[in-house]
Amino acid sequence: MKKFNMGIIGCGDFLRIETDRLKASKRIKVTSLFDTDNHRARKHAAALGATAVDSMDAIFGDPAIELVGIFVPPWVRKNVLISAVKAGKNIIATKPLGSSVADCRAMVRVVENSAVRCGIIYRRTGNAIMETAKSLFDSGRIGKLALVRHDWIHHYPQWNNWALDPSKNGGPFTDAEIHNLNFTRYLMGRKATHCTYFSDNLTHPDLSCPDTECMKLDFEGNGTAHLFITWAADLKVTSQEGNFREHIDITYLVTDQGWRVTFEADHVAASKDGKIETFLAVPLTGTIFDRFAASILKGEPNPRDLPTAREASEDIQIIRIGEDHCNHRTKLNLS
């Protein structure tokens, strides 16, 4: 089985989250890591059996490296990603793709005009429950998805300041609720037509962004989503070294046949008229790194749980259109 040598740029908290999946991968071997904080790079290199290098160019210029993990913050990602494309490296990154529509469009343009493959990791990536729900809705067995309702409450990011800066990230919706915007678009499986965005600053006037944001997103075929996130509640923080904060997550969905759908630990549950049906989650094959590598080797599209750069760019466009027309229902034109 062919293994891809992988270089990683950016050794922050996202790499900590992904370390176990990288170690478990049978098709990926991390060989080099770079971070502006060399101590942090060396720490992760030791955990992954790799080498900390002194520059990004050491990764881009290594012909043995075929895949690059770009785990830097969104506001510095564009130039790194473009350099990776020019070096002919396949790319896997994390959301949000970028902090501005212009940056995202530039990255999409460069990727799509190359032979390089690019995938963006979201919360739904590697999520067997989400894939089970997608298959269920696509089958039509309980009808078409009509409503997504998601509420997310958690403490604001305490381990960095760029996540709170609208010019570098964008606040709670771009930082976190974008995960649920993406899974909503995925499960709906049809075009988003309009968005209505609202925001408040309820308890943290010192933040440079709203502490509470919500969006109503409408879809073709009488579908809608109500997506809400707040950082207003000071929930528990167990460490300030990374994303170690309390989360309260409330999600339910409704189909056009009146089924209420929820995500449980190992299955999707659908209830109607007192009747409950369960759909056991089918485990995914390998890690997302394995499946991405396999798709590259076979010349196939990304695994369906790994959004493309274009899809990730559209998420940013939707959010920015909503912000630019706050409190008004606005037609979407995702060019």
Secondary structure, DSSP 8 states (H G I E B T S, - for coil): ---EEEEEE--SHHHHHHHHHHHH-SSEEEEEEE-SSHHHHHHHHHHHT-EE-S-HHHHHT-TTEEEEEE-S-GGGHHHHHHHHHHTT-EEEEES-S-SSHHHHHHHHHHHHTSS--EEEE-TTTT-HHHHHHHHHHHHTTT--EEEEEEEEEE----S-SGGG-TTTT-SHIIIIIHHHHHHHHHHH-S-EEEEEEEEE--S-TTSSS-SEEEEEEEETTTEEEEEEEE--S---EEETTTTEE-EEEEEEEEETTS-EEEE-SSEEEEEETTEEEEEE----SS-HHHHHHHHHHHT----TTS--HHHHHHHHHHHHHHHHTTTS-EE----
